[in-house]
Amino acid sequence: QKEVEQDPGPLSVPEGAIVSLNCTYSNSAFQYFMWYRQYSRKGPELLMYTYSSGNKEDGRFTAQVDKSSKYISLFIRDSQPSDSATYLCAGGGQGFSFIFGKGTRLLVKP
Amino acid sequence: DGGITQSPKYLFRKEGQNVTLSCEQNLNHDAMYWYRQDPGQGLRLIYYSQIVNDFQKGDIAEGYSVSREKKESFPLTVTSAQKNPTAFYLCASSRTQGAYGYTFGSGTRLTVV
């Protein structure tokens, strides 16, 4: 059973575009959600951590959780070439570890 | 600066050898994790520990062993029983049970030669 799914991409956008990255999950017990950015051959870097449904904004990044449809999104405004990376989503709950998606590769072209 | 240090960055293993990957954190986090990352596979949990002297198997624990003798340290041993050990290994830590997210190290790339 694939608990967290992401389109692997690559998703290619021009510089300055708004990027939408999405994940679906199957476990209704998930309460916490994370988005990570991972550059090639580096460790993942935490971008956003959210609890339950709703939106959370941090600079150019907005995370959105819709628990009713089991859908999570990350929006990147004014995308830059330095945003080119693989983006991982993850879901978790009380008493168990987070489950990660396989990641979506993003390419932002100058 | 607080963070997680993994060493070495690159490691080569001969057939039949055991090797140990180091993971040290100075974030005062209670929980620590080991993940394996293969192309197209995402992050797969090997072992995790929520407290000193206690750890649990993850989804792919066979052929691996860990210890948690100190809060700061969570070394991973890849044994000769692990038939396909070539991968990128990531260590992470968090406050209790993932609260506020995981902090990852920079990874160790293990190659069998």
Backbone of each chain as ProteinMPNN parsed JSONL, in Angstrom:
{"seq_chain_A": "QKEVEQDPGPLSVPEGAIVSLNCTYSNSAFQYFMWYRQYSRKGPELLMYTYSSGNKEDGRFTAQVDKSSKYISLFIRDSQPSDSATYLCAGGGQGFSFIFGKGTRLLVKP", "coords_chain_A": {"N_chain_A": [[0.855, -1.192, 0.0], [0.687, 2.103, -0.995], [1.364, 4.759, 0.866], [1.857, 7.474, 0.736], [1.791, 9.469, -2.034], [3.415, 10.902, -4.85], [3.789, 12.745, -7.867], [6.485, 11.934, -9.893], [7.669, 13.711, -11.677], [9.971, 15.056, -14.191], [8.992, 18.397, -13.251], [8.827, 21.176, -15.116], [9.375, 24.605, -15.198], [9.195, 28.123, -16.073], [11.419, 30.691, -14.888], [10.217, 32.691, -12.222], [7.624, 31.798, -12.269], [4.629, 30.521, -10.655], [4.746, 27.715, -8.678], [3.212, 24.597, -8.238], [3.125, 21.924, -6.151], [2.206, 18.614, -5.392], [0.713, 16.147, -3.205], [-0.807, 13.029, -2.415], [-2.393, 11.143, 0.167], [-3.051, 8.134, 2.037], [-3.596, 7.337, 4.631], [-5.781, 7.985, 7.1], [-5.16, 8.67, 9.662], [-3.072, 10.403, 9.702], [-1.776, 13.413, 10.931], [0.13, 15.315, 10.937], [2.245, 17.081, 8.719], [4.862, 17.354, 6.358], [7.115, 19.216, 4.29], [9.942, 18.844, 2.29], [12.968, 20.0, 0.796], [15.317, 18.756, -1.437], [18.496, 18.836, -2.616], [20.623, 17.518, -5.196], [22.367, 14.689, -4.081], [22.495, 15.57, -1.476], [21.429, 16.074, 1.972], [17.921, 16.1, 2.895], [16.136, 19.193, 3.341], [14.203, 20.815, 5.689], [11.28, 22.465, 4.779], [8.589, 23.187, 5.35], [6.359, 22.645, 8.037], [3.399, 21.31, 9.067], [0.28, 21.17, 10.827], [-2.65, 19.318, 10.877], [-5.529, 20.453, 9.004], [-5.552, 23.218, 6.632], [-3.819, 26.328, 5.827], [-0.375, 27.329, 5.605], [2.062, 29.797, 5.644], [5.298, 30.796, 4.569], [7.472, 33.034, 3.761], [8.222, 32.74, 0.384], [6.912, 30.382, 0.196], [4.023, 28.329, 0.502], [2.16, 26.087, 2.325], [-0.421, 23.732, 2.049], [-3.09, 21.931, 3.421], [-5.542, 19.536, 2.963], [-7.494, 17.668, 4.65], [-9.877, 16.36, 4.274], [-9.917, 15.465, 1.664], [-7.56, 14.203, 1.616], [-5.17, 15.428, 0.693], [-2.267, 17.206, -0.023], [-0.432, 20.203, -0.538], [2.213, 22.178, -1.905], [3.066, 25.444, -2.549], [5.084, 27.501, -4.511], [6.065, 30.714, -4.831], [7.148, 33.145, -7.278], [9.293, 31.63, -8.508], [12.691, 30.478, -8.548], [15.796, 29.719, -10.246], [17.417, 28.511, -8.356], [15.626, 27.086, -6.886], [15.381, 24.688, -8.088], [15.211, 21.366, -7.568], [14.585, 18.304, -5.76], [11.46, 17.691, -4.329], [10.1, 16.59, -1.373], [7.311, 15.166, 0.203], [5.702, 14.402, 3.331], [3.835, 12.474, 5.683], [2.484, 12.028, 8.983], [1.644, 10.771, 12.285], [0.374, 10.676, 15.687], [2.454, 8.697, 17.629], [3.67, 7.215, 15.594], [6.136, 6.924, 12.989], [7.008, 9.29, 10.401], [5.827, 8.978, 7.039], [7.252, 9.023, 3.896], [6.832, 10.526, 0.675], [7.924, 9.713, -2.712], [9.044, 11.834, -3.945], [9.122, 14.819, -5.989], [10.621, 16.016, -8.845], [11.778, 19.202, -9.564], [12.343, 21.626, -12.037], [13.531, 24.768, -12.621], [13.676, 27.057, -15.063], [15.934, 29.513, -16.279]], "CA_chain_A": [[0.0, 0.0, 0.0], [1.463, 3.32, -1.085], [0.66, 5.645, 1.783], [2.037, 8.851, 0.29], [2.135, 9.438, -3.451], [3.78, 12.133, -5.538], [4.205, 12.606, -9.252], [7.947, 12.076, -9.859], [8.14, 14.768, -12.552], [10.24, 16.402, -13.714], [8.121, 19.519, -13.509], [9.678, 22.226, -15.649], [8.671, 25.886, -15.228], [10.099, 29.264, -16.279], [11.72, 31.512, -13.713], [9.161, 33.632, -11.869], [6.319, 31.138, -12.261], [4.138, 29.925, -9.411], [4.851, 26.266, -8.764], [2.312, 23.827, -7.384], [3.569, 20.543, -5.939], [1.084, 17.97, -4.718], [0.801, 14.785, -2.696], [-1.999, 12.419, -1.833], [-2.053, 10.14, 1.166], [-4.166, 7.214, 2.267], [-3.803, 7.068, 6.047], [-6.588, 9.042, 7.703], [-4.615, 9.019, 10.979], [-2.055, 11.447, 9.561], [-2.16, 14.733, 11.463], [1.26, 16.205, 10.735], [2.724, 16.99, 7.351], [6.125, 18.076, 6.157], [7.683, 19.359, 2.948], [11.392, 18.965, 2.277], [13.674, 20.239, -0.464], [16.556, 17.99, -1.463], [19.382, 19.003, -3.754], [21.253, 16.255, -5.561], [23.412, 14.153, -3.216], [22.505, 16.279, -0.199], [20.339, 15.711, 2.858], [16.718, 16.931, 2.76], [16.048, 20.398, 4.171], [12.804, 21.058, 6.035], [10.707, 23.731, 4.319], [7.339, 23.497, 6.024], [5.8, 21.639, 8.94], [2.033, 21.751, 9.339], [-0.569, 20.291, 11.619], [-4.053, 19.256, 10.498], [-5.906, 21.127, 7.761], [-5.366, 24.657, 6.576], [-2.678, 26.885, 5.109], [0.734, 27.911, 6.357], [2.903, 30.544, 4.719], [6.629, 31.176, 5.048], [8.165, 33.648, 2.636], [7.66, 32.399, -0.925], [6.329, 29.036, 0.278], [2.75, 28.125, 1.18], [1.73, 24.692, 2.424], [-1.88, 23.617, 2.174], [-3.519, 20.579, 3.76], [-6.983, 19.265, 2.905], [-7.628, 16.318, 5.201], [-11.089, 15.707, 3.78], [-9.587, 14.782, 0.416], [-6.236, 13.599, 1.811], [-4.398, 16.084, -0.359], [-1.411, 18.267, 0.495], [0.193, 20.964, -1.613], [3.216, 23.202, -1.625], [3.126, 26.45, -3.595], [6.282, 28.331, -4.501], [5.861, 31.926, -5.629], [8.351, 33.761, -7.839], [10.288, 30.544, -8.493], [14.045, 30.82, -8.949], [16.584, 28.54, -10.652], [17.943, 27.844, -7.158], [14.583, 26.202, -6.356], [15.46, 23.41, -8.79], [15.558, 20.339, -6.587], [13.514, 17.33, -5.545], [10.628, 18.072, -3.186], [9.527, 15.427, -0.707], [6.276, 15.391, 1.196], [5.616, 13.333, 4.319], [2.738, 12.547, 6.631], [2.688, 11.235, 10.177], [0.654, 10.957, 13.331], [0.804, 10.364, 17.045], [2.908, 7.342, 17.901], [4.358, 6.52, 14.513], [7.061, 7.751, 12.223], [6.52, 9.872, 9.164], [5.942, 8.255, 5.785], [7.657, 9.969, 2.863], [6.625, 10.264, -0.736], [9.164, 9.461, -3.445], [9.609, 13.101, -4.375], [8.879, 15.411, -7.301], [11.772, 16.798, -9.292], [11.401, 20.498, -10.111], [13.358, 22.36, -12.795], [13.155, 26.153, -12.878], [14.585, 27.484, -16.132], [16.142, 30.981, -16.332]], "C_chain_A": [[0.89, 1.241, 0.0], [0.769, 4.381, -0.267], [0.761, 7.102, 1.381], [2.521, 8.814, -1.157], [2.393, 10.831, -4.0], [4.079, 11.804, -6.981], [5.717, 12.836, -9.293], [8.486, 13.215, -10.713], [9.076, 14.211, -13.634], [9.169, 17.409, -14.116], [9.006, 20.686, -13.922], [8.867, 23.515, -15.778], [9.664, 26.996, -15.535], [10.304, 30.031, -14.983], [10.605, 32.525, -13.482], [7.78, 33.02, -11.795], [5.928, 30.723, -10.843], [4.123, 28.411, -9.605], [3.862, 25.634, -7.792], [2.788, 22.38, -7.34], [2.537, 19.854, -5.053], [1.405, 16.555, -4.267], [-0.589, 14.323, -2.283], [-1.553, 11.376, -0.826], [-3.286, 9.312, 1.482], [-4.508, 7.025, 3.744], [-4.543, 8.224, 6.723], [-6.094, 9.445, 9.088], [-3.523, 10.084, 10.89], [-2.591, 12.769, 10.089], [-1.094, 15.777, 11.15], [1.817, 15.987, 9.341], [3.974, 17.852, 7.187], [6.415, 18.16, 4.672], [9.18, 19.591, 3.092], [11.866, 19.293, 0.87], [14.994, 19.487, -0.373], [17.309, 18.273, -2.757], [20.13, 17.686, -3.967], [22.395, 15.908, -4.604], [23.571, 14.919, -1.905], [21.383, 15.739, 0.682], [19.136, 16.613, 2.649], [16.708, 18.068, 3.773], [14.566, 20.686, 4.425], [12.359, 22.447, 5.573], [9.499, 24.138, 5.155], [6.918, 22.322, 6.891], [4.413, 22.119, 9.325], [1.28, 20.695, 10.124], [-2.007, 20.44, 11.149], [-4.319, 20.041, 9.219], [-5.636, 22.621, 7.825], [-4.127, 25.033, 5.807], [-1.619, 27.379, 6.081], [1.671, 28.566, 5.362], [4.223, 30.884, 5.371], [7.394, 31.709, 3.86], [7.479, 33.321, 1.321], [6.908, 31.065, -0.917], [5.006, 29.051, 1.051], [2.423, 26.643, 1.152], [0.234, 24.671, 2.694], [-2.233, 22.162, 2.442], [-5.033, 20.513, 3.696], [-7.191, 17.829, 3.373], [-8.869, 15.613, 4.676], [-10.831, 14.954, 2.488], [-8.22, 14.114, 0.479], [-5.263, 14.114, 0.752], [-3.577, 17.188, 0.281], [-0.665, 18.913, -0.663], [1.252, 21.899, -1.063], [3.247, 24.147, -2.824], [4.405, 27.274, -3.413], [6.026, 29.514, -5.409], [7.195, 32.441, -6.138], [9.507, 32.745, -7.864], [11.615, 31.009, -9.105], [14.774, 29.572, -9.418], [17.141, 27.788, -9.451], [16.891, 26.974, -6.468], [14.594, 24.837, -7.042], [16.02, 22.345, -7.85], [14.448, 19.292, -6.613], [12.779, 17.701, -4.257], [9.912, 16.835, -2.654], [8.418, 15.867, 0.237], [6.243, 14.195, 2.147], [4.421, 13.566, 5.218], [3.015, 11.645, 7.813], [1.61, 11.531, 11.203], [1.214, 10.604, 14.683], [1.264, 8.91, 17.122], [3.536, 6.606, 16.746], [5.142, 7.498, 13.663], [6.413, 8.267, 10.952], [6.757, 8.932, 7.991], [6.216, 9.274, 4.692], [7.159, 9.534, 1.495], [7.966, 10.103, -1.434], [9.77, 10.729, -4.01], [9.2, 13.507, -5.779], [10.077, 16.267, -7.666], [11.28, 18.061, -9.999], [12.586, 21.127, -10.834], [12.821, 23.745, -13.084], [14.165, 26.718, -13.863], [14.707, 28.995, -16.176], [15.533, 31.572, -17.599]], "O_chain_A": [[1.736, 1.411, 0.878], [-0.298, 4.861, -0.649], [-0.149, 7.885, 1.652], [3.543, 8.199, -1.461], [1.702, 11.795, -3.671], [4.565, 10.716, -7.29], [6.188, 13.847, -8.773], [9.62, 13.651, -10.517], [8.994, 13.029, -13.966], [8.533, 17.291, -15.163], [9.847, 21.132, -13.142], [7.8, 23.523, -16.393], [10.858, 26.834, -15.287], [9.452, 30.013, -14.095], [10.108, 33.141, -14.425], [6.849, 33.659, -11.305], [6.774, 30.594, -9.957], [3.558, 27.899, -10.571], [3.706, 26.093, -6.66], [2.845, 21.701, -8.365], [2.053, 20.436, -4.083], [2.239, 15.863, -4.852], [-1.429, 15.117, -1.861], [-0.473, 10.798, -0.947], [-4.416, 9.73, 1.228], [-5.614, 6.591, 4.065], [-3.989, 9.309, 6.893], [-6.549, 10.448, 9.638], [-3.097, 10.611, 11.918], [-3.696, 13.193, 9.751], [-1.378, 16.974, 11.103], [1.858, 14.863, 8.841], [4.112, 18.917, 7.789], [6.016, 17.294, 3.895], [9.63, 20.411, 3.894], [11.239, 18.909, -0.118], [15.701, 19.566, 0.632], [16.822, 17.987, -3.85], [20.254, 16.863, -3.06], [23.276, 16.729, -4.351], [24.643, 14.918, -1.3], [20.494, 15.034, 0.204], [19.296, 17.772, 2.266], [17.196, 17.936, 4.895], [13.776, 20.787, 3.486], [12.967, 23.461, 5.919], [9.395, 25.277, 5.609], [7.097, 21.161, 6.524], [4.263, 23.22, 9.856], [1.599, 19.506, 10.089], [-2.52, 21.553, 11.037], [-3.398, 20.264, 8.432], [-5.51, 23.21, 8.898], [-3.462, 24.185, 5.212], [-1.911, 27.786, 7.205], [2.034, 27.963, 4.352], [4.284, 31.216, 6.555], [7.906, 30.942, 3.045], [6.29, 33.592, 1.155], [6.33, 30.674, -1.931], [4.882, 29.689, 2.097], [2.41, 26.018, 0.091], [-0.297, 25.477, 3.458], [-1.732, 21.263, 1.767], [-5.726, 21.331, 4.301], [-7.079, 16.889, 2.586], [-8.906, 14.383, 4.637], [-11.45, 13.921, 2.235], [-7.773, 13.521, -0.503], [-4.63, 13.346, 0.026], [-4.103, 18.009, 1.032], [-0.313, 18.252, -1.64], [1.19, 22.345, 0.083], [3.428, 23.717, -3.964], [4.75, 27.682, -2.304], [5.798, 29.351, -6.608], [8.239, 32.213, -5.526], [10.571, 32.995, -7.298], [11.65, 31.811, -10.039], [14.403, 28.465, -9.026], [17.32, 26.572, -9.508], [17.222, 26.207, -5.563], [13.885, 23.927, -6.614], [17.163, 22.43, -7.402], [13.499, 19.39, -7.391], [13.398, 17.986, -3.233], [9.216, 16.133, -3.387], [8.577, 16.833, 0.983], [6.704, 13.107, 1.803], [4.039, 14.705, 5.484], [3.69, 10.624, 7.682], [0.778, 12.419, 11.02], [2.392, 10.271, 14.812], [0.536, 8.002, 16.721], [3.911, 5.445, 16.908], [4.868, 8.697, 13.617], [5.399, 7.741, 10.493], [7.742, 8.194, 7.949], [5.504, 10.27, 4.569], [7.075, 8.343, 1.193], [9.017, 10.327, -0.834], [10.896, 10.707, -4.506], [8.962, 12.664, -6.644], [10.497, 17.132, -6.898], [10.465, 17.99, -10.919], [13.698, 21.158, -10.308], [11.777, 23.89, -13.719], [15.349, 26.847, -13.555], [13.697, 29.696, -16.118], [15.609, 32.781, -17.815]]}, "seq_chain_B": "DGGITQSPKYLFRKEGQNVTLSCEQNLNHDAMYWYRQDPGQGLRLIYYSQIVNDFQKGDIAEGYSVSREKKESFPLTVTSAQKNPTAFYLCASSRTQGAYGYTFGSGTRLTVV", "coords_chain_B": {"N_chain_B": [[26.878, 25.971, 15.856], [23.792, 24.175, 15.867], [23.125, 20.818, 14.81], [23.124, 17.908, 12.635], [25.589, 15.517, 12.206], [26.94, 13.468, 9.818], [29.122, 10.804, 9.135], [31.402, 8.632, 7.377], [31.391, 10.8, 4.433], [31.53, 9.463, 2.024], [31.707, 5.976, 1.49], [33.242, 2.864, 1.078], [32.655, -0.51, 0.62], [33.751, -3.82, 0.923], [32.78, -7.011, -0.356], [31.168, -9.043, 2.038], [32.013, -7.64, 4.253], [31.454, -5.876, 7.322], [30.264, -2.606, 7.911], [30.31, 0.578, 9.585], [28.247, 3.349, 9.957], [28.4, 6.672, 10.98], [26.479, 8.823, 13.108], [25.822, 11.825, 14.58], [24.26, 14.136, 16.773], [23.662, 17.462, 17.937], [21.435, 18.706, 18.855], [19.884, 18.211, 20.969], [17.815, 16.452, 20.615], [15.321, 13.956, 21.155], [14.549, 11.748, 19.575], [15.834, 9.634, 16.989], [16.66, 8.638, 13.64], [17.195, 6.308, 10.947], [17.411, 6.326, 7.473], [17.171, 4.878, 4.241], [17.975, 5.729, 0.929], [17.181, 5.178, -2.335], [17.462, 5.509, -5.887], [14.421, 6.549, -7.28], [13.012, 5.284, -5.288], [12.433, 6.673, -3.012], [12.444, 7.622, 0.493], [13.238, 5.167, 2.791], [12.525, 3.675, 5.867], [14.851, 2.466, 8.155], [15.743, 1.938, 10.873], [14.628, 3.244, 14.043], [14.848, 5.336, 16.938], [13.519, 6.315, 19.974], [14.371, 6.913, 22.44], [17.174, 6.777, 24.659], [19.0, 3.726, 24.668], [16.978, 2.223, 23.557], [15.359, 1.007, 20.661], [13.642, 0.625, 17.508], [12.685, -1.556, 14.836], [12.436, -0.538, 11.453], [10.922, -0.392, 8.219], [12.698, -1.793, 6.601], [14.691, -3.354, 8.003], [16.278, -5.64, 7.923], [19.515, -7.023, 7.808], [20.781, -4.876, 8.862], [22.032, -3.131, 11.778], [21.727, -1.32, 14.883], [22.665, 0.977, 17.531], [21.992, 2.718, 20.581], [23.453, 4.238, 22.695], [24.077, 6.667, 23.722], [22.436, 9.831, 23.943], [23.116, 11.579, 21.942], [24.119, 10.105, 19.832], [23.787, 7.742, 17.165], [24.677, 5.207, 15.731], [24.857, 3.298, 12.675], [25.153, 0.024, 11.597], [26.014, -1.695, 8.75], [25.59, -4.84, 7.831], [27.144, -7.911, 6.628], [25.051, -9.421, 5.88], [23.284, -7.866, 4.542], [22.232, -7.725, 1.4], [22.198, -5.98, -0.732], [23.636, -3.347, -0.369], [24.437, -0.922, -1.476], [23.747, 2.412, -1.546], [22.262, 5.593, -0.631], [22.549, 6.844, 2.533], [20.684, 8.241, 5.108], [20.588, 10.035, 8.095], [18.446, 11.166, 10.676], [16.939, 13.423, 13.058], [14.647, 14.272, 15.712], [12.434, 16.169, 17.858], [10.414, 14.644, 20.37], [8.83, 11.973, 18.846], [8.716, 13.095, 16.239], [7.762, 15.699, 16.437], [7.54, 18.988, 15.267], [8.981, 18.358, 13.05], [11.564, 16.659, 11.138], [15.136, 16.817, 11.336], [17.645, 16.471, 9.032], [20.774, 14.813, 8.374], [23.7, 15.222, 6.253], [24.142, 12.963, 4.816], [25.446, 9.688, 3.886], [27.149, 8.111, 1.355], [27.175, 4.892, 0.396], [29.039, 2.394, -1.149], [29.357, -0.739, -2.65], [32.213, -2.581, -3.391]], "CA_chain_B": [[25.545, 25.755, 15.282], [23.265, 22.839, 16.086], [22.838, 20.073, 13.597], [23.446, 16.482, 12.601], [26.807, 15.233, 11.452], [27.115, 12.096, 9.372], [30.437, 10.514, 8.581], [32.019, 9.505, 6.38], [30.505, 11.207, 3.356], [31.584, 8.351, 1.08], [32.216, 4.76, 2.126], [33.299, 1.731, 0.168], [32.623, -1.774, 1.362], [34.021, -5.031, 0.179], [31.837, -8.091, -0.11], [31.388, -9.772, 3.281], [32.455, -6.761, 5.332], [30.528, -5.003, 8.044], [30.721, -1.225, 8.008], [29.488, 1.373, 10.494], [28.032, 4.742, 9.595], [28.278, 7.472, 12.184], [25.504, 9.9, 13.144], [25.896, 12.557, 15.844], [23.477, 15.363, 16.771], [23.798, 18.327, 19.114], [20.174, 19.446, 18.905], [19.181, 17.734, 22.162], [16.613, 15.75, 20.184], [15.141, 12.642, 21.764], [14.364, 10.688, 18.585], [16.752, 9.575, 15.862], [16.171, 7.75, 12.593], [18.027, 5.998, 9.793], [16.704, 6.067, 6.236], [17.917, 4.52, 3.04], [17.381, 6.358, -0.25], [17.6, 4.646, -3.623], [16.798, 6.23, -6.986], [13.061, 6.123, -7.575], [12.401, 4.56, -4.167], [12.111, 7.531, -1.887], [13.098, 7.345, 1.776], [12.708, 3.986, 3.471], [12.966, 3.679, 7.25], [15.598, 1.274, 8.543], [15.581, 1.838, 12.32], [14.45, 4.494, 14.741], [15.008, 5.273, 18.389], [12.85, 7.439, 20.622], [14.989, 7.161, 23.734], [18.443, 6.063, 24.821], [18.947, 2.289, 24.959], [15.785, 1.613, 22.978], [15.19, 1.291, 19.243], [12.668, -0.24, 16.842], [12.894, -1.812, 13.423], [11.594, 0.103, 10.484], [10.384, -1.233, 7.15], [13.724, -2.574, 5.894], [15.755, -3.516, 9.004], [17.089, -6.844, 7.722], [20.877, -6.782, 7.359], [21.276, -3.675, 9.539], [21.907, -3.086, 13.234], [21.963, 0.001, 15.445], [22.757, 1.093, 18.975], [21.696, 4.08, 21.069], [24.028, 4.276, 24.038], [24.067, 8.071, 24.125], [21.37, 10.593, 23.296], [23.63, 12.3, 20.789], [24.732, 9.234, 18.84], [22.933, 6.643, 16.697], [25.413, 4.592, 14.618], [24.214, 2.234, 11.895], [26.066, -0.971, 11.03], [25.522, -2.442, 7.596], [26.264, -6.132, 7.973], [27.324, -8.696, 5.404], [23.759, -10.025, 5.555], [22.555, -6.94, 3.672], [22.702, -8.18, 0.084], [22.269, -4.884, -1.698], [23.818, -2.199, 0.508], [24.794, 0.307, -2.176], [22.642, 3.359, -1.414], [22.51, 6.836, 0.086], [21.984, 6.659, 3.866], [20.382, 9.503, 5.774], [20.244, 10.027, 9.509], [17.607, 12.305, 11.045], [16.545, 13.493, 14.461], [13.489, 15.128, 15.967], [11.883, 16.132, 19.198], [9.658, 13.412, 20.574], [7.918, 11.47, 17.826], [8.598, 13.9, 15.035], [7.209, 17.026, 16.646], [8.241, 20.077, 14.596], [9.67, 17.871, 11.872], [12.861, 15.987, 11.228], [16.346, 17.448, 10.818], [18.459, 15.451, 8.391], [22.185, 15.006, 8.116], [24.056, 15.4, 4.843], [24.124, 11.659, 4.168], [26.627, 8.872, 3.576], [26.941, 7.276, 0.162], [27.871, 3.611, 0.553], [29.179, 1.646, -2.395], [30.016, -2.049, -2.538], [33.223, -2.742, -4.444]], "C_chain_B": [[25.082, 24.332, 15.542], [22.976, 22.152, 14.78], [23.163, 18.615, 13.752], [24.654, 16.281, 11.719], [26.853, 13.761, 11.121], [28.522, 11.928, 8.814], [30.589, 9.017, 8.367], [31.004, 9.924, 5.323], [30.412, 10.124, 2.285], [32.232, 7.159, 1.771], [32.159, 3.626, 1.114], [33.422, 0.457, 0.976], [32.937, -2.936, 0.438], [32.962, -6.065, 0.525], [32.181, -8.799, 1.197], [31.818, -8.926, 4.462], [31.267, -6.114, 6.031], [31.111, -3.598, 8.044], [29.759, -0.449, 8.907], [29.461, 2.82, 10.042], [27.748, 5.529, 10.877], [27.215, 8.556, 12.022], [25.526, 10.53, 14.531], [25.052, 13.83, 15.731], [23.685, 16.139, 18.068], [22.579, 19.224, 19.264], [19.37, 19.115, 20.156], [17.848, 17.07, 21.792], [16.542, 14.376, 20.827], [15.166, 11.518, 20.729], [15.396, 10.79, 17.455], [16.321, 8.464, 14.919], [17.277, 7.468, 11.587], [17.122, 5.661, 8.616], [17.689, 5.645, 5.157], [17.187, 5.162, 1.854], [18.016, 5.757, -1.5], [16.878, 5.416, -4.717], [15.407, 5.671, -7.249], [12.338, 5.441, -6.435], [11.974, 5.467, -3.028], [12.881, 7.127, -0.638], [12.435, 6.145, 2.439], [13.347, 3.88, 4.852], [13.642, 2.364, 7.604], [15.391, 0.991, 10.037], [15.27, 3.223, 12.875], [14.533, 4.259, 16.239], [14.361, 6.52, 18.995], [13.481, 7.805, 21.951], [16.267, 6.345, 23.811], [18.187, 4.618, 25.227], [17.666, 1.611, 24.488], [15.691, 1.981, 21.506], [14.239, 0.263, 18.646], [13.037, -0.414, 15.377], [11.924, -0.992, 12.588], [11.154, -0.893, 9.42], [11.416, -2.165, 6.521], [14.926, -2.844, 6.807], [16.685, -4.704, 8.734], [18.464, -6.509, 7.157], [21.511, -5.537, 7.974], [21.182, -3.859, 11.051], [22.254, -1.683, 13.712], [22.202, -0.125, 16.948], [22.422, 2.527, 19.35], [22.147, 4.15, 22.526], [24.066, 5.685, 24.599], [22.978, 8.804, 23.359], [21.844, 11.198, 21.989], [23.999, 11.406, 19.605], [23.837, 8.057, 18.461], [23.63, 5.986, 15.501], [24.654, 3.444, 13.97], [25.296, 1.303, 11.354], [25.374, -1.706, 9.888], [26.28, -3.763, 7.594], [26.383, -6.836, 6.625], [26.024, -9.377, 4.982], [22.91, -9.125, 4.657], [23.073, -7.155, 2.256], [22.848, -7.07, -0.937], [22.466, -3.565, -0.949], [24.136, -0.894, -0.195], [23.594, 1.245, -2.192], [23.15, 4.619, -0.733], [21.802, 6.713, 1.43], [21.853, 8.004, 4.574], [19.993, 9.265, 7.215], [19.415, 11.279, 9.796], [17.339, 12.283, 12.539], [15.338, 14.408, 14.598], [13.229, 15.189, 17.461], [10.983, 14.906, 19.286], [8.69, 13.137, 19.436], [7.653, 12.452, 16.695], [8.015, 15.275, 15.203], [8.116, 18.087, 16.035], [9.127, 19.603, 13.457], [11.009, 17.231, 12.157], [13.955, 16.914, 10.72], [17.229, 16.339, 10.278], [19.924, 15.834, 8.38], [22.436, 15.1, 6.618], [24.229, 14.084, 4.107], [25.487, 11.01, 4.008], [26.298, 8.032, 2.357], [27.803, 6.029, 0.301], [27.863, 2.877, -0.774], [29.89, 0.329, -2.114], [30.976, -2.211, -3.713], [33.663, -4.197, -4.532]], "O_chain_B": [[25.87, 23.39, 15.452], [22.633, 22.782, 13.78], [23.443, 18.136, 14.851], [24.727, 16.817, 10.613], [26.811, 12.907, 12.007], [29.04, 12.798, 8.114], [29.982, 8.22, 9.083], [29.872, 9.442, 5.329], [29.347, 9.897, 1.71], [33.182, 7.311, 2.539], [31.174, 3.45, 0.396], [34.217, 0.376, 1.913], [32.441, -3.011, -0.687], [32.327, -5.993, 1.577], [33.344, -9.12, 1.444], [31.973, -9.445, 5.567], [30.229, -5.846, 5.426], [32.324, -3.426, 8.163], [28.57, -0.759, 8.99], [30.496, 3.433, 9.781], [26.968, 5.108, 11.73], [27.063, 9.135, 10.946], [25.28, 9.858, 15.532], [25.115, 14.527, 14.718], [23.858, 15.562, 19.141], [22.678, 20.356, 19.739], [18.296, 19.676, 20.375], [16.883, 17.12, 22.555], [17.561, 13.713, 21.023], [15.739, 10.457, 20.978], [15.772, 11.882, 17.03], [15.705, 7.481, 15.331], [18.182, 8.281, 11.396], [16.207, 4.845, 8.721], [18.865, 6.009, 5.17], [15.958, 5.145, 1.78], [19.23, 5.823, -1.69], [15.782, 5.926, -4.487], [15.237, 4.463, -7.419], [11.178, 5.056, -6.58], [11.213, 5.042, -2.159], [13.855, 6.377, -0.713], [11.218, 6.117, 2.624], [14.566, 3.985, 4.989], [13.087, 1.288, 7.385], [14.916, -0.083, 10.408], [15.601, 4.24, 12.266], [14.32, 3.152, 16.735], [14.634, 7.642, 18.567], [13.187, 8.853, 22.527], [16.421, 5.344, 23.112], [17.288, 4.323, 26.016], [17.316, 0.536, 24.976], [15.918, 3.134, 21.138], [14.051, -0.823, 19.194], [13.628, 0.473, 14.761], [10.768, -0.783, 12.956], [11.03, -2.088, 9.687], [11.059, -3.207, 5.971], [16.063, -2.583, 6.416], [17.786, -4.75, 9.282], [18.576, -5.802, 6.156], [22.644, -5.186, 7.646], [20.365, -4.636, 11.545], [22.978, -0.948, 13.042], [21.977, -1.175, 17.55], [22.555, 3.439, 18.534], [21.337, 4.125, 23.452], [24.085, 5.874, 25.816], [22.641, 8.422, 22.238], [21.072, 11.319, 21.038], [24.172, 11.9, 18.491], [23.205, 7.446, 19.323], [23.209, 6.193, 14.363], [23.91, 2.718, 14.629], [26.25, 1.758, 10.723], [24.289, -2.264, 10.053], [27.491, -3.784, 7.375], [25.804, -6.412, 5.625], [25.91, -9.856, 3.854], [21.924, -9.579, 4.076], [24.214, -6.81, 1.945], [23.57, -7.232, -1.921], [21.547, -2.746, -0.9], [24.108, 0.158, 0.443], [22.555, 0.929, -2.771], [24.306, 4.703, -0.317], [20.59, 6.502, 1.473], [22.796, 8.793, 4.625], [19.17, 8.401, 7.518], [19.664, 12.335, 9.214], [17.492, 11.254, 13.198], [15.047, 15.214, 13.714], [13.735, 14.372, 18.23], [10.833, 14.199, 18.29], [7.841, 13.966, 19.108], [6.517, 12.619, 16.251], [7.788, 15.969, 14.211], [9.325, 18.081, 16.265], [9.944, 20.372, 12.95], [11.512, 17.265, 13.28], [13.741, 17.698, 9.795], [17.528, 15.377, 10.985], [20.276, 17.014, 8.378], [21.503, 15.064, 5.816], [24.442, 14.082, 2.895], [26.525, 11.672, 3.995], [25.29, 7.325, 2.331], [29.03, 6.118, 0.32], [26.83, 2.751, -1.432], [30.907, 0.297, -1.42], [30.608, -2.007, -4.869], [34.509, -4.538, -5.359]]}, "name": "protein", "num_of_chains": 2, "seq": "QKEVEQDPGPLSVPEGAIVSLNCTYSNSAFQYFMWYRQYSRKGPELLMYTYSSGNKEDGRFTAQVDKSSKYISLFIRDSQPSDSATYLCAGGGQGFSFIFGKGTRLLVKPDGGITQSPKYLFRKEGQNVTLSCEQNLNHDAMYWYRQDPGQGLRLIYYSQIVNDFQKGDIAEGYSVSREKKESFPLTVTSAQKNPTAFYLCASSRTQGAYGYTFGSGTRLTVV"}
